[in-house]
Amino acid sequence: MKIYIDSKFKCHTSPGDGLTAVETDAFEGKCQQYIEGYRFVPAGESWTREDGQVFTGEMVAPWRPYEILTEFQAIYEEEQVKQADMAAALDILGVSE
C-alpha cells in the first residue's frame, strides 16, 4: 500500500505538500488513525530523535501512545465485521445496495 511520510517520517494516508509517497506492506489492513500514529523510516534512510538517537530504516514505530492506536484499530475491525455481517444479511434477503 502507499503511505505518505513527512520530514519527520510521520505517516499520512493522503498525499499533501511536502509529503513523500512510500510503498509498504507494514500497514495492510490498518485504519487511518492507526497508520497516522506511526513513524516510518524507509530502508536506506535515517531519522534522528530530539535526543540525538539515530534510527535507520526500515523502521516502523508508533509516535502516539500504542494503547490509543490499538483501540482505534479494534474499533475499525469491529466496524468491518458489522459491515460484512450486514452485507451478508442483505445478500441472503436478496436486497442489493
C-alpha positions in Angstrom: 0.0 0.0 0.0 1.0 3.6 -0.4 1.6 5.9 2.5 3.0 9.4 2.7 5.7 10.5 5.1 6.6 14.0 6.2 10.1 15.3 7.0 9.9 13.8 10.5 8.9 10.4 8.9 5.4 10.6 10.4 2.8 8.7 8.3 -0.1 10.1 6.5 -2.7 8.3 4.4 -3.3 11.1 1.9 -0.9 13.0 -0.4 0.0 16.5 0.5 2.5 19.3 0.1 5.9 18.2 1.4 5.0 14.6 1.7 6.8 11.7 0.1 5.0 8.6 -1.2 6.3 5.3 0.0 5.1 1.7 -0.8 5.0 -0.6 2.2 3.1 -3.7 3.4 3.6 -2.6 7.1 0.1 -1.1 7.4 -2.0 -3.6 5.4 -5.5 -3.9 7.0 -4.9 -1.0 9.4 -7.2 2.0 9.8 -6.3 5.6 9.0 -5.9 6.7 12.7 -3.6 3.7 13.4 -1.4 4.5 10.4 -1.2 8.2 11.1 0.0 7.4 14.7 3.2 5.8 13.3 6.6 6.9 12.0 8.0 5.0 9.0 11.7 5.3 8.1 12.3 3.7 4.7 15.3 1.4 4.1 18.4 3.4 3.3 17.2 6.5 5.3 17.6 7.6 8.9 15.8 9.7 11.4 17.4 11.5 14.4 15.3 11.8 17.5 15.4 15.1 19.5 17.9 13.5 22.0 20.3 12.6 19.2 19.4 8.9 18.9 19.6 7.8 15.3 17.3 5.2 13.8 17.9 3.7 10.4 15.3 2.2 8.1 13.5 0.3 7.6 11.8 1.2 10.9 8.2 1.3 11.9 7.4 2.7 15.4 4.4 4.5 17.0 4.8 8.1 17.8 1.4 8.2 19.5 0.7 6.0 22.6 0.3 2.5 21.3 -2.7 1.8 23.5 -4.7 4.5 21.7 -3.6 3.1 18.3 -4.7 -0.4 19.2 -8.0 0.9 20.4 -8.6 2.8 17.1 -7.7 -0.5 15.2 -10.0 -2.6 17.4 -13.0 -0.2 16.7 -12.2 -0.3 13.0 -12.1 -4.1 12.9 -15.4 -4.2 14.8 -17.0 -1.9 12.2 -15.6 -4.1 9.4 -17.2 -7.1 10.9 -20.5 -5.3 11.3 -20.4 -4.2 7.7 -19.6 -7.7 6.4 -22.5 -9.1 8.5 -24.9 -6.5 7.1 -23.8 -7.2 3.6 -24.3 -11.0 4.1 -27.7 -10.4 5.6 -28.8 -8.2 2.7 -27.4 -10.8 0.3 -29.4 -13.6 2.0 -32.6 -11.4 1.7 -31.8 -10.7 -1.9 -31.6 -7.0 -1.3 -29.0 -5.2 -3.4 -27.4 -2.0 -2.2 
